[in-house]
Amino acid sequence: MTKICYILRGLPGTGKSLLSQQLQVGWGCAKSFSTDDYFMKHGEYQFDPSKLGEYHQKNLNAADDYMKRFKDGVVSNSAICIIDNTNTQHWEYEKYIQSAENNGFMVQIISIGWDAKDIPLYAERNSHGVPVEAIYRMAARWEQ
C-alpha cells in the first residue's frame, strides 16, 4: 500500500493548487487539504486574519484524521495526502510532517520555485486575490 503525504510550498500564484489538482488526478486516490478552503464563504474567498490560527489547526486536524484512517486499517487501499498551503517557513509544516510520520506516511516536500521579479505576476494570477504587498512579505520570510 502506497501512503504519501505531499507538502506543497510556494507563494500565492505560483501553481500550488494546480499541482495539487494534477496530483489528485494522477493518483486518483488523493485528498488535498488547504487552509484557504476554510475562508470560502458561499463560493467566495473571505480572508479574516483573526481566524488564521484556528483554520490552520482545523486543516491540520482534518489531514491527521484522514491519515489516521489508513494507519488504523479503516481503509486499506493507497492513500495520498496533499497539504496545499504556502508553507513559507519550516515551522508552518512541521506538524504535518509529524502527523504523516506518526501515521506511516512517507513525506515528500515539493517547493515550487519563484522569482522576486515575478511577484506582480503571481499577484495577478493567484486564485484568492492575495495583494502584491502580502506576497512580497511572504517572499521575505521564505526559508529554503
C-alpha positions in Angstrom: 0.0 0.0 0.0 1.3 3.4 -1.0 1.0 6.1 1.6 2.5 9.5 0.7 2.0 13.0 2.1 3.0 15.7 -0.3 3.6 19.0 1.4 3.5 21.8 -1.2 5.3 25.0 -0.6 5.1 28.2 -2.7 4.0 31.7 -2.9 0.4 32.5 -3.9 0.1 32.4 -7.7 3.0 30.0 -8.3 0.8 27.0 -9.1 0.4 25.1 -5.9 -3.3 24.5 -6.3 -2.8 23.4 -10.0 -0.1 20.9 -8.9 -2.5 19.7 -6.2 -5.2 19.1 -8.8 -2.7 17.3 -11.0 -1.6 15.0 -8.2 -5.2 14.2 -7.4 -6.0 13.3 -11.0 -2.7 11.4 -11.4 -3.1 9.3 -8.3 -6.9 9.0 -8.3 -6.8 8.3 -4.6 -5.5 11.6 -3.3 -7.1 14.1 -0.9 -6.0 17.8 -0.7 -6.0 19.9 2.4 -5.8 23.7 2.2 -6.3 26.2 5.0 -7.7 28.5 2.3 -10.7 26.3 2.0 -11.9 27.4 5.4 -12.0 31.0 4.2 -14.5 30.2 1.4 -18.0 31.5 2.3 -20.8 31.0 -0.2 -18.3 30.4 -3.0 -16.3 33.5 -2.3 -12.9 33.8 -0.6 -13.1 36.0 2.5 -9.8 36.2 4.3 -10.0 37.0 8.0 -6.6 37.2 9.7 -8.2 36.7 13.1 -9.2 33.2 12.0 -5.8 32.1 10.6 -4.6 30.2 13.6 -7.9 28.4 14.1 -8.2 27.5 10.4 -4.6 26.2 10.2 -5.4 23.9 13.2 -8.6 22.7 11.6 -6.7 21.9 8.4 -4.1 20.0 10.4 -6.8 18.1 12.3 -8.6 17.2 9.0 -5.4 15.9 7.4 -4.4 14.0 10.5 -7.9 12.4 10.7 -7.6 11.4 7.0 -4.2 9.8 7.5 -5.3 8.0 10.7 -8.0 6.2 8.7 -5.2 4.4 6.8 -3.0 3.8 9.9 -5.8 2.2 11.8 -6.8 0.0 8.9 -10.2 1.6 8.4 -9.3 2.0 4.8 -6.8 -0.4 3.2 -6.0 1.0 -0.3 -3.4 3.5 -1.3 -3.6 7.0 0.3 -2.2 10.3 -0.9 -2.5 13.3 1.3 -1.7 16.7 -0.2 -1.0 19.8 2.0 -1.7 22.8 -0.2 -0.5 25.8 1.9 2.1 28.4 1.3 4.4 26.9 4.0 6.9 29.7 3.7 8.7 28.7 6.9 9.6 25.3 8.2 7.6 25.6 11.5 4.5 26.0 9.4 4.6 22.5 8.1 6.5 20.6 10.9 3.3 19.3 12.5 2.1 17.9 9.1 5.4 16.0 8.8 5.0 14.7 12.4 1.4 13.6 11.7 2.3 11.9 8.4 5.2 10.0 10.0 3.1 9.0 13.0 0.5 7.6 10.6 3.0 5.7 8.5 3.1 8.1 5.5 6.2 8.9 3.5 6.7 12.6 3.3 7.7 14.5 0.1 8.1 18.3 0.3 7.6 20.0 -3.0 8.8 23.6 -3.1 7.6 25.5 -6.2 10.3 27.8 -7.5 9.6 31.6 -7.7 11.5 34.7 -8.7 11.1 38.0 -6.9 10.8 39.9 -10.2 7.7 37.8 -11.0 5.8 38.6 -7.8 3.5 41.2 -9.5 2.5 38.4 -11.9 1.8 36.0 -9.0 -0.4 38.7 -7.5 -2.4 38.9 -10.8 -2.9 35.2 -11.2 -3.4 33.9 -7.6 -6.9 32.5 -7.1 -7.6 34.3 -3.8 -6.7 37.9 -4.6 -3.7 38.0 -2.3 -2.3 41.5 -2.8 1.2 42.0 -4.1 2.4 43.6 -0.8 1.4 40.4 1.1 3.2 38.2 -1.4 6.4 40.3 -1.0 6.1 39.8 2.8 5.8 36.1 2.3 8.8 36.1 0.0 10.9 38.0 2.6 10.3 35.3 5.2 10.8 32.3 2.8 13.0 29.6 4.2 14.9 27.3 1.9 
